[in-house]
Amino acid sequence: MSKLWSPAVRELTPYVPGEQPRERLIKLNTNENPYPPAPGVEKVLREFSADHLRLYPDPTSMALRQTLAQTLGTSAENVFVGNGSDEVLALAFQAFFRQQKPLAIPDISYSFYPVYCRMYGIESRIHPLDEHWQVDLDALSSDSGGVVFANPNAPTGLGHGREAIAALLDKVTDRVVLVDEAYVDFGGESAVPLVEHYPNLLVTGTFSKSRSLAGLRLGYAVGSPELIEGMVRVKDSFNSYPVDALASAIGIAALEDSDYFDATREAVMATRERARLRLTELGFKVLPSQTNFLLATHPEQDVAQLFVDLRERGILVRHFNTEALRDYLRITIGTDDEMDSLIEVLTELLP
């Protein structure tokens, strides 16, 4: 550690993203979409004038917000956009959760949440999942300085329906409830329609997964104008231009092609169910999933060694070396050919 670092930096334990390998592997470890972005995205890249880049982008990202609002069935005043949903989440943590009471978060969920808590000096209260590995919404409704959870949850893949979220919001009325919907398009039920009725609800989302734009970095939040104003105040105290002009144009193009969006996400879901059945036939126990990944364990195999063996055979999945998840592999859904290769290698590796 450098003596030049501030004390707070010395105490940080940063988030560790999934490996981005330099060698050519079948990459099933970071929940990227196996299909390219909508065809209109490539058209934007071909036709975008470099002269636009000499000017600052619109600090309000109004054109993107209007298109996103139309897609989600809400109004632009209810939409915030940023440089990836991780940035949007970070700004939300600053805007709403630096409270005297601890933030309520699930025990097994997106591992960036505790990182943000340490970064901003937010005390957290961790609530275990229920006996079915679902986020325990009843536990999260207890007294706190706010609530954050992913729905569907990562890395379990399990989600709650809109009715259950509404029931939570009926109990939690005086603090922000943030529902992280990074994976909702792969079989979950979005809470966005509830924003109209619950002014303390903030829903975040991303273009990285179902829109195939992980390399672009574009995320959003949907909430009451009051919450969006709080997000903007933090943004404009940090970076007034988080969404560049090219990213905005690409995001709009991706949103406008609803047929392509539906076709690719349905393809991912079909491949997911096919892969789940084949993994089960090989003896794996696989959690049902509403995401573009599967969480699987094998009662007779050391999955940490299986992770190593798969990588040596050219297939990269995710193994979390934590007490709760050390017996599980998280497997991103790839193309049918990629999942066939995974099953073929696993068949060779398993006795």
KEPARO-918348 format. One record per residue (C-alpha): x, y, z; residue number from 1. Coordinates in nm, 2 decimals, always signed. Layout:
REM KEPARO-918348
+--------+--------+--------+-----+
:      x :      y :      z :   k :
+--------+--------+--------+-----+
:      X :      Y :      Z : NUM :
...
+--------+--------+--------+-----+
//
This chain:
REM KEPARO-918348
+--------+--------+--------+-----+
:      x :      y :      z :   k :
+--------+--------+--------+-----+
:  +0.00 :  +0.00 :  +0.00 :   1 :
:  +0.12 :  +0.34 :  -0.09 :   2 :
:  +0.17 :  +0.60 :  +0.19 :   3 :
:  +0.03 :  +0.85 :  -0.06 :   4 :
:  -0.31 :  +0.69 :  -0.05 :   5 :
:  -0.58 :  +0.85 :  +0.17 :   6 :
:  -0.68 :  +0.63 :  +0.47 :   7 :
:  -1.02 :  +0.55 :  +0.32 :   8 :
:  -0.85 :  +0.40 :  +0.01 :   9 :
:  -0.64 :  +0.17 :  +0.22 :  10 :
:  -0.95 :  +0.02 :  +0.37 :  11 :
:  -1.12 :  -0.06 :  +0.04 :  12 :
:  -1.17 :  -0.41 :  -0.09 :  13 :
:  -1.26 :  -0.35 :  -0.46 :  14 :
:  -1.51 :  -0.55 :  -0.66 :  15 :
:  -1.34 :  -0.82 :  -0.87 :  16 :
:  -1.50 :  -0.86 :  -1.22 :  17 :
:  -1.50 :  -1.18 :  -1.41 :  18 :
:  -1.19 :  -1.27 :  -1.60 :  19 :
:  -1.15 :  -1.12 :  -1.95 :  20 :
:  -0.91 :  -1.37 :  -2.11 :  21 :
:  -0.66 :  -1.28 :  -2.37 :  22 :
:  -0.65 :  -1.62 :  -2.52 :  23 :
:  -0.94 :  -1.76 :  -2.73 :  24 :
:  -1.18 :  -1.95 :  -2.51 :  25 :
:  -1.55 :  -2.03 :  -2.50 :  26 :
:  -1.64 :  -1.75 :  -2.26 :  27 :
:  -1.93 :  -1.83 :  -2.03 :  28 :
:  -1.82 :  -1.64 :  -1.72 :  29 :
:  -1.94 :  -1.28 :  -1.73 :  30 :
:  -2.30 :  -1.30 :  -1.84 :  31 :
:  -2.25 :  -1.13 :  -2.17 :  32 :
:  -2.50 :  -1.18 :  -2.45 :  33 :
:  -2.39 :  -1.43 :  -2.71 :  34 :
:  -2.56 :  -1.24 :  -2.99 :  35 :
:  -2.45 :  -0.91 :  -3.15 :  36 :
:  -2.63 :  -0.58 :  -3.09 :  37 :
:  -2.93 :  -0.49 :  -3.30 :  38 :
:  -2.84 :  -0.42 :  -3.67 :  39 :
:  -2.92 :  -0.05 :  -3.63 :  40 :
:  -2.62 :  -0.02 :  -3.39 :  41 :
:  -2.38 :  -0.11 :  -3.67 :  42 :
:  -2.55 :  +0.15 :  -3.89 :  43 :
:  -2.49 :  +0.42 :  -3.62 :  44 :
:  -2.13 :  +0.32 :  -3.60 :  45 :
:  -2.09 :  +0.35 :  -3.98 :  46 :
:  -2.26 :  +0.68 :  -4.01 :  47 :
:  -2.18 :  +0.87 :  -3.70 :  48 :
:  -1.99 :  +1.19 :  -3.79 :  49 :
:  -1.66 :  +1.23 :  -3.61 :  50 :
:  -1.73 :  +1.61 :  -3.61 :  51 :
:  -1.99 :  +1.55 :  -3.34 :  52 :
:  -1.71 :  +1.45 :  -3.10 :  53 :
:  -1.57 :  +1.80 :  -3.08 :  54 :
:  -1.89 :  +1.91 :  -2.89 :  55 :
:  -2.00 :  +1.81 :  -2.55 :  56 :
:  -2.30 :  +1.58 :  -2.54 :  57 :
:  -2.64 :  +1.68 :  -2.41 :  58 :
:  -2.59 :  +1.67 :  -2.03 :  59 :
:  -2.95 :  +1.57 :  -1.98 :  60 :
:  -2.94 :  +1.28 :  -2.24 :  61 :
:  -3.29 :  +1.38 :  -2.33 :  62 :
:  -3.32 :  +1.19 :  -2.66 :  63 :
:  -3.21 :  +0.87 :  -2.50 :  64 :
:  -3.43 :  +0.92 :  -2.20 :  65 :
:  -3.73 :  +0.99 :  -2.41 :  66 :
:  -3.67 :  +0.67 :  -2.62 :  67 :
:  -3.61 :  +0.46 :  -2.31 :  68 :
:  -3.92 :  +0.61 :  -2.14 :  69 :
:  -4.13 :  +0.51 :  -2.44 :  70 :
:  -3.99 :  +0.16 :  -2.44 :  71 :
:  -4.05 :  +0.12 :  -2.07 :  72 :
:  -4.40 :  +0.28 :  -2.07 :  73 :
:  -4.31 :  +0.58 :  -1.85 :  74 :
:  -4.21 :  +0.95 :  -1.89 :  75 :
:  -3.87 :  +1.10 :  -1.95 :  76 :
:  -3.89 :  +1.28 :  -1.62 :  77 :
:  -3.89 :  +0.94 :  -1.45 :  78 :
:  -3.57 :  +0.82 :  -1.62 :  79 :
:  -3.20 :  +0.87 :  -1.54 :  80 :
:  -2.92 :  +0.74 :  -1.76 :  81 :
:  -2.55 :  +0.69 :  -1.68 :  82 :
:  -2.22 :  +0.52 :  -1.78 :  83 :
:  -2.33 :  +0.16 :  -1.71 :  84 :
:  -2.56 :  +0.05 :  -1.44 :  85 :
:  -2.27 :  +0.02 :  -1.20 :  86 :
:  -2.22 :  +0.39 :  -1.21 :  87 :
:  -2.60 :  +0.44 :  -1.18 :  88 :
:  -2.60 :  +0.22 :  -0.87 :  89 :
:  -2.30 :  +0.41 :  -0.72 :  90 :
:  -2.48 :  +0.74 :  -0.77 :  91 :
:  -2.79 :  +0.60 :  -0.61 :  92 :
:  -2.60 :  +0.47 :  -0.31 :  93 :
:  -2.46 :  +0.83 :  -0.26 :  94 :
:  -2.80 :  +0.99 :  -0.31 :  95 :
:  -3.01 :  +0.78 :  -0.09 :  96 :
:  -2.83 :  +0.54 :  +0.14 :  97 :
:  -2.59 :  +0.75 :  +0.34 :  98 :
:  -2.83 :  +0.74 :  +0.63 :  99 :
:  -2.80 :  +0.69 :  +1.01 : 100 :
:  -2.96 :  +0.35 :  +0.98 : 101 :
:  -2.80 :  +0.05 :  +0.80 : 102 :
:  -2.88 :  -0.04 :  +0.45 : 103 :
:  -3.07 :  -0.38 :  +0.41 : 104 :
:  -2.92 :  -0.61 :  +0.15 : 105 :
:  -2.93 :  -0.98 :  +0.08 : 106 :
:  -2.65 :  -1.21 :  +0.19 : 107 :
:  -2.60 :  -1.36 :  -0.16 : 108 :
:  -2.64 :  -1.10 :  -0.43 : 109 :
:  -2.44 :  -0.87 :  -0.65 : 110 :
:  -2.11 :  -0.84 :  -0.48 : 111 :
:  -2.07 :  -0.47 :  -0.57 : 112 :
:  -2.33 :  -0.37 :  -0.31 : 113 :
:  -2.10 :  -0.42 :  -0.01 : 114 :
:  -1.82 :  -0.25 :  -0.20 : 115 :
:  -2.03 :  +0.06 :  -0.24 : 116 :
:  -2.12 :  +0.05 :  +0.13 : 117 :
:  -1.75 :  +0.05 :  +0.22 : 118 :
:  -1.67 :  +0.31 :  -0.03 : 119 :
:  -1.93 :  +0.56 :  +0.10 : 120 :
:  -1.92 :  +0.46 :  +0.47 : 121 :
:  -2.26 :  +0.31 :  +0.46 : 122 :
:  -2.34 :  +0.06 :  +0.74 : 123 :
:  -2.52 :  -0.25 :  +0.60 : 124 :
:  -2.74 :  -0.52 :  +0.75 : 125 :
:  -2.71 :  -0.85 :  +0.57 : 126 :
:  -3.01 :  -1.07 :  +0.55 : 127 :
:  -2.98 :  -1.44 :  +0.45 : 128 :
:  -3.17 :  -1.58 :  +0.16 : 129 :
:  -3.47 :  -1.80 :  +0.25 : 130 :
:  -3.48 :  -2.18 :  +0.25 : 131 :
:  -3.55 :  -2.18 :  -0.12 : 132 :
:  -3.25 :  -1.95 :  -0.20 : 133 :
:  -3.49 :  -1.66 :  -0.27 : 134 :
:  -3.43 :  -1.30 :  -0.15 : 135 :
:  -3.62 :  -1.28 :  +0.18 : 136 :
:  -3.84 :  -0.98 :  +0.12 : 137 :
:  -4.00 :  -1.00 :  +0.46 : 138 :
:  -3.66 :  -0.97 :  +0.62 : 139 :
:  -3.57 :  -0.68 :  +0.40 : 140 :
:  -3.88 :  -0.49 :  +0.52 : 141 :
:  -3.74 :  -0.46 :  +0.87 : 142 :
:  -3.63 :  -0.11 :  +0.99 : 143 :
:  -3.34 :  +0.02 :  +0.79 : 144 :
:  -3.19 :  +0.32 :  +0.60 : 145 :
:  -3.30 :  +0.17 :  +0.27 : 146 :
:  -3.33 :  -0.16 :  +0.08 : 147 :
:  -3.13 :  -0.29 :  -0.22 : 148 :
:  -3.17 :  -0.62 :  -0.40 : 149 :
:  -3.13 :  -0.76 :  -0.75 : 150 :
:  -3.45 :  -0.91 :  -0.91 : 151 :
:  -3.39 :  -1.16 :  -1.05 : 152 :
:  -3.11 :  -1.21 :  -0.81 : 153 :
:  -2.75 :  -1.27 :  -0.91 : 154 :
:  -2.59 :  -1.51 :  -0.89 : 155 :
:  -2.88 :  -1.74 :  -0.80 : 156 :
:  -3.10 :  -1.65 :  -1.10 : 157 :
:  -3.42 :  -1.65 :  -0.89 : 158 :
:  -3.67 :  -1.36 :  -0.90 : 159 :
:  -3.99 :  -1.23 :  -0.74 : 160 :
:  -4.30 :  -1.12 :  -0.92 : 161 :
:  -4.43 :  -0.77 :  -0.93 : 162 :
:  -4.70 :  -0.85 :  -0.67 : 163 :
:  -4.44 :  -0.95 :  -0.42 : 164 :
:  -4.24 :  -0.63 :  -0.48 : 165 :
:  -4.56 :  -0.43 :  -0.43 : 166 :
:  -4.62 :  -0.60 :  -0.10 : 167 :
:  -4.27 :  -0.51 :  +0.01 : 168 :
:  -4.33 :  -0.14 :  -0.09 : 169 :
:  -4.66 :  -0.14 :  +0.11 : 170 :
:  -4.45 :  -0.21 :  +0.42 : 171 :
:  -4.15 :  +0.01 :  +0.34 : 172 :
:  -4.28 :  +0.36 :  +0.27 : 173 :
:  -4.03 :  +0.60 :  +0.43 : 174 :
:  -3.70 :  +0.49 :  +0.26 : 175 :
:  -3.58 :  +0.41 :  -0.08 : 176 :
:  -3.62 :  +0.06 :  -0.22 : 177 :
:  -3.38 :  +0.00 :  -0.51 : 178 :
:  -3.46 :  -0.30 :  -0.73 : 179 :
:  -3.17 :  -0.39 :  -0.96 : 180 :
:  -3.32 :  -0.54 :  -1.28 : 181 :
:  -3.00 :  -0.61 :  -1.47 : 182 :
:  -3.14 :  -0.95 :  -1.58 : 183 :
:  -3.52 :  -0.90 :  -1.58 : 184 :
:  -3.55 :  -0.93 :  -1.96 : 185 :
:  -3.47 :  -1.30 :  -1.95 : 186 :
:  -3.79 :  -1.41 :  -1.78 : 187 :
:  -3.84 :  -1.18 :  -1.48 : 188 :
:  -4.13 :  -0.94 :  -1.42 : 189 :
:  -4.03 :  -0.58 :  -1.41 : 190 :
:  -4.12 :  -0.35 :  -1.12 : 191 :
:  -4.11 :  -0.04 :  -1.34 : 192 :
:  -4.50 :  -0.01 :  -1.36 : 193 :
:  -4.50 :  +0.02 :  -0.98 : 194 :
:  -4.30 :  +0.35 :  -1.00 : 195 :
:  -4.62 :  +0.54 :  -1.07 : 196 :
:  -4.77 :  +0.42 :  -0.74 : 197 :
:  -4.46 :  +0.41 :  -0.51 : 198 :
:  -4.25 :  +0.74 :  -0.50 : 199 :
:  -3.98 :  +0.56 :  -0.30 : 200 :
:  -3.92 :  +0.29 :  -0.56 : 201 :
:  -3.61 :  +0.31 :  -0.78 : 202 :
:  -3.56 :  +0.05 :  -1.05 : 203 :
:  -3.22 :  +0.02 :  -1.22 : 204 :
:  -3.13 :  -0.15 :  -1.55 : 205 :
:  -2.86 :  -0.20 :  -1.80 : 206 :
:  -2.80 :  -0.22 :  -2.18 : 207 :
:  -2.52 :  -0.47 :  -2.12 : 208 :
:  -2.72 :  -0.80 :  -2.10 : 209 :
:  -3.04 :  -0.81 :  -2.31 : 210 :
:  -2.93 :  -0.53 :  -2.54 : 211 :
:  -2.58 :  -0.69 :  -2.61 : 212 :
:  -2.40 :  -0.37 :  -2.52 : 213 :
:  -2.17 :  -0.47 :  -2.24 : 214 :
:  -1.87 :  -0.30 :  -2.42 : 215 :
:  -2.05 :  +0.03 :  -2.44 : 216 :
:  -2.14 :  +0.10 :  -2.07 : 217 :
:  -2.49 :  +0.23 :  -2.06 : 218 :
:  -2.73 :  +0.20 :  -1.77 : 219 :
:  -3.04 :  +0.36 :  -1.63 : 220 :
:  -3.27 :  +0.42 :  -1.34 : 221 :
:  -3.65 :  +0.47 :  -1.33 : 222 :
:  -3.82 :  +0.64 :  -1.04 : 223 :
:  -4.03 :  +0.93 :  -0.92 : 224 :
:  -3.92 :  +1.28 :  -1.03 : 225 :
:  -3.81 :  +1.34 :  -0.67 : 226 :
:  -3.57 :  +1.04 :  -0.68 : 227 :
:  -3.44 :  +1.13 :  -1.03 : 228 :
:  -3.37 :  +1.49 :  -0.91 : 229 :
:  -3.16 :  +1.34 :  -0.63 : 230 :
:  -2.97 :  +1.13 :  -0.88 : 231 :
:  -2.90 :  +1.43 :  -1.10 : 232 :
:  -2.78 :  +1.64 :  -0.81 : 233 :
:  -2.51 :  +1.37 :  -0.73 : 234 :
:  -2.43 :  +1.32 :  -1.10 : 235 :
:  -2.38 :  +1.69 :  -1.16 : 236 :
:  -2.15 :  +1.71 :  -0.86 : 237 :
:  -1.94 :  +1.44 :  -1.01 : 238 :
:  -1.96 :  +1.43 :  -1.39 : 239 :
:  -2.22 :  +1.63 :  -1.59 : 240 :
:  -2.16 :  +1.43 :  -1.91 : 241 :
:  -2.15 :  +1.05 :  -1.82 : 242 :
:  -2.33 :  +0.95 :  -2.14 : 243 :
:  -2.14 :  +1.05 :  -2.45 : 244 :
:  -2.30 :  +1.13 :  -2.79 : 245 :
:  -2.21 :  +0.81 :  -2.96 : 246 :
:  -2.33 :  +0.60 :  -2.67 : 247 :
:  -2.66 :  +0.78 :  -2.67 : 248 :
:  -2.71 :  +0.73 :  -3.04 : 249 :
:  -2.63 :  +0.36 :  -3.01 : 250 :
:  -2.86 :  +0.32 :  -2.71 : 251 :
:  -3.15 :  +0.47 :  -2.91 : 252 :
:  -3.08 :  +0.24 :  -3.20 : 253 :
:  -3.08 :  -0.07 :  -2.98 : 254 :
:  -3.41 :  +0.04 :  -2.82 : 255 :
:  -3.58 :  +0.10 :  -3.15 : 256 :
:  -3.54 :  -0.25 :  -3.28 : 257 :
:  -3.79 :  -0.43 :  -3.06 : 258 :
:  -3.82 :  -0.73 :  -3.29 : 259 :
:  -3.45 :  -0.81 :  -3.27 : 260 :
:  -3.46 :  -0.76 :  -2.89 : 261 :
:  -3.74 :  -1.01 :  -2.85 : 262 :
:  -3.58 :  -1.26 :  -3.08 : 263 :
:  -3.24 :  -1.27 :  -2.91 : 264 :
:  -3.37 :  -1.28 :  -2.56 : 265 :
:  -3.61 :  -1.56 :  -2.65 : 266 :
:  -3.32 :  -1.74 :  -2.80 : 267 :
:  -3.12 :  -1.71 :  -2.49 : 268 :
:  -3.41 :  -1.83 :  -2.27 : 269 :
:  -3.46 :  -2.13 :  -2.50 : 270 :
:  -3.09 :  -2.22 :  -2.49 : 271 :
:  -3.09 :  -2.18 :  -2.11 : 272 :
:  -3.37 :  -2.43 :  -2.06 : 273 :
:  -3.21 :  -2.68 :  -2.29 : 274 :
:  -2.88 :  -2.64 :  -2.11 : 275 :
:  -3.04 :  -2.68 :  -1.77 : 276 :
:  -3.20 :  -3.01 :  -1.87 : 277 :
:  -2.87 :  -3.14 :  -2.01 : 278 :
:  -2.68 :  -3.04 :  -1.70 : 279 :
:  -2.94 :  -3.21 :  -1.48 : 280 :
:  -2.90 :  -3.53 :  -1.69 : 281 :
:  -2.52 :  -3.52 :  -1.60 : 282 :
:  -2.60 :  -3.51 :  -1.23 : 283 :
:  -2.59 :  -3.14 :  -1.16 : 284 :
:  -2.84 :  -2.97 :  -0.94 : 285 :
:  -2.93 :  -2.65 :  -1.12 : 286 :
:  -3.14 :  -2.36 :  -0.98 : 287 :
:  -3.43 :  -2.25 :  -1.19 : 288 :
:  -3.33 :  -1.92 :  -1.36 : 289 :
:  -3.49 :  -1.60 :  -1.49 : 290 :
:  -3.15 :  -1.47 :  -1.61 : 291 :
:  -2.90 :  -1.54 :  -1.88 : 292 :
:  -2.70 :  -1.77 :  -1.66 : 293 :
:  -2.74 :  -2.09 :  -1.45 : 294 :
:  -2.61 :  -2.16 :  -1.10 : 295 :
:  -2.52 :  -2.53 :  -1.07 : 296 :
:  -2.35 :  -2.77 :  -0.83 : 297 :
:  -2.27 :  -3.14 :  -0.85 : 298 :
:  -2.30 :  -3.35 :  -0.54 : 299 :
:  -2.02 :  -3.59 :  -0.64 : 300 :
:  -1.77 :  -3.34 :  -0.79 : 301 :
:  -1.52 :  -3.08 :  -0.67 : 302 :
:  -1.65 :  -2.79 :  -0.87 : 303 :
:  -1.34 :  -2.58 :  -0.80 : 304 :
:  -1.14 :  -2.85 :  -0.98 : 305 :
:  -1.41 :  -2.88 :  -1.25 : 306 :
:  -1.36 :  -2.51 :  -1.31 : 307 :
:  -0.99 :  -2.56 :  -1.36 : 308 :
:  -1.05 :  -2.86 :  -1.58 : 309 :
:  -1.30 :  -2.67 :  -1.80 : 310 :
:  -1.06 :  -2.39 :  -1.85 : 311 :
:  -0.78 :  -2.62 :  -1.95 : 312 :
:  -1.03 :  -2.76 :  -2.21 : 313 :
:  -1.10 :  -2.40 :  -2.34 : 314 :
:  -1.42 :  -2.32 :  -2.16 : 315 :
:  -1.43 :  -2.04 :  -1.90 : 316 :
:  -1.71 :  -2.03 :  -1.64 : 317 :
:  -1.73 :  -1.85 :  -1.31 : 318 :
:  -1.64 :  -2.00 :  -0.97 : 319 :
:  -1.69 :  -1.78 :  -0.66 : 320 :
:  -1.44 :  -1.87 :  -0.39 : 321 :
:  -1.68 :  -1.78 :  -0.10 : 322 :
:  -1.82 :  -1.99 :  +0.18 : 323 :
:  -2.17 :  -1.98 :  +0.04 : 324 :
:  -2.09 :  -2.04 :  -0.32 : 325 :
:  -1.77 :  -2.25 :  -0.33 : 326 :
:  -1.96 :  -2.56 :  -0.44 : 327 :
:  -2.13 :  -2.38 :  -0.73 : 328 :
:  -2.04 :  -2.28 :  -1.08 : 329 :
:  -2.22 :  -1.99 :  -1.25 : 330 :
:  -2.25 :  -2.06 :  -1.62 : 331 :
:  -2.34 :  -1.79 :  -1.87 : 332 :
:  -2.58 :  -1.89 :  -2.15 : 333 :
:  -2.39 :  -1.88 :  -2.48 : 334 :
:  -2.50 :  -1.99 :  -2.82 : 335 :
:  -2.64 :  -2.34 :  -2.88 : 336 :
:  -2.30 :  -2.45 :  -3.02 : 337 :
:  -2.11 :  -2.31 :  -2.72 : 338 :
:  -2.34 :  -2.48 :  -2.48 : 339 :
:  -2.31 :  -2.81 :  -2.67 : 340 :
:  -1.94 :  -2.78 :  -2.64 : 341 :
:  -1.97 :  -2.73 :  -2.26 : 342 :
:  -2.19 :  -3.04 :  -2.23 : 343 :
:  -1.95 :  -3.24 :  -2.44 : 344 :
:  -1.65 :  -3.15 :  -2.23 : 345 :
:  -1.84 :  -3.20 :  -1.91 : 346 :
:  -1.95 :  -3.55 :  -2.03 : 347 :
:  -1.58 :  -3.63 :  -2.09 : 348 :
:  -1.47 :  -3.50 :  -1.75 : 349 :
:  -1.74 :  -3.66 :  -1.53 : 350 :
:  -1.70 :  -4.03 :  -1.45 : 351 :
+--------+--------+--------+-----+
//
